[in-house]
Amino acid sequence: MKPAAWLRLVLVALALTLVGAKAGYAHVRSESHSVWEINGGNIDLVMTIPKIESARLGPKGAQPSDQAMESYLGSKIYPIANGFPCKLVPPIEALSSAPEFRRFDFTFKCPNDKNLQIKSSAFFDVVTSHTNFAQIQNVATGEFVEELITNDHQIVQVTGGEESKLQTASIFEFIRMGIMHIFTGVDHMSFLLGLVLISRRLRDLVFVVTGFTIGHSLTLGLAVTGILRPHAEYIDALVALTIALIGAENLAVSTHKPAYFALSLGGLMAVMAVVQLLGFGGMPSLLLLGAGLFTANYLMISGRLQDAGRLRMVITLVFGLIHGFGFAAGLLELQIPPGRLAELLVGFNVGVEIGQLTLVVGVSLLVIWLAKMKWTLPRPIVVDVCSAFLVGLGLYWFFSRAYV
């Protein structure tokens, strides 16, 4: 093998090693469940907690008393009306539940429900990756929504707030939201960088961007309209995998060793599936096996084709389907007015296209300018180093999101 090829493989091996070391600290998913029933200013909350989670709060891993749990939860979970916490109406009731769970019933009294939020900061002080699955039912309007409450998203707007803004917003505001979603999403920008690296001709770049656009436009519409609602945490992990895969394809093509990368990444997915079957948490084993088969077959095929441009259009369409669900996650956090759903989808999609075209064209023009100024390194070196970085970054995100 030529020295340059050895260098490329060493870069990838180093990236994989660093990612593997970081993934060793991953742990089983930490979660709880809350059901909120809103009837004007009267709010009822039922909190369900696995005993493995409540044990984190007890002395030396023992289960805390009902009084200790009630005191802790009462200070961490509550509704907010017009910027002020609502009054907790005693008593808090400890409800019967399945053997491995604990349930508590809270009642709150708010002045009204005009500008209402719910806040949950429980367990984030002991497990930062904890997730609370919240179901919110508004009795007065009949609306029912589901939210994921995380350490970075502890407050959910129920009435007022963004809903009021979206009701009166112009289509230009929706376009701005789409543009900002691209420029504030590091994972989406990393993927677009991979598309630029993998496209050696303008025609190739047109193919991959077209496929990506078709894919994310389709699933964005399906997710926001409620036709499909995939698990957000799995989508985030798969978005990260697409970044690693686009970088791995670059390296497979440049080294002419597609089998090496296909077996490495496909085998990694298979090992993760076995680990999940052994009870160590993570993404579903069937999803991991499917991702592994797709990864291995795609790298083997694209690495052996003389001109993979048209194939990449199909593959980036598949990648776009995944990223479209990722785009939808941000919109689903908002209370979207049903009457403006079509306008929002069109404006947001236009904004996403403006954002991604600006990024792709901007990077391409920068590369052309640097080449004319003779300030660039040889393309193979730049592509290999950037691709190795994308593999390492994508796998790091994949592990951290698959085992949160």
Protein Blocks (a to p, Z undefined) as FASTA:
>chain_A
ZZklmmmmmmmmmmmmmmmmmmmmpccddddddddddehjbccddddddfklmmmmmghh
iacdfklmmmmmmmmgccdeehiacddddddddddddfkbccdddddddfblmbccdddf
ehklmmmkbccddddddfknopacdddddfklmbccfbgjjlmmmmmpcfklmmmmmmmm
mmmmmklmmmmmmmmmmmmbfklmmmmmmmmmmmmmmmmmmmmnomaccdfklmmmmmmm
mmmmmmmmmmmmmnopmklmmmmmmmmmmmmmmmmmnongpjdfklmmmmmmmmmmmmmm
mmmpfblmlmmmmmmmmmmmmmmmmmmmmmmmpccdfklmmmmmmmmmmmmmmmmmmmmm
mmmmmmmmmmmnopaccfklmmmmmmmmmmmmmmmmmmmmmmZZ
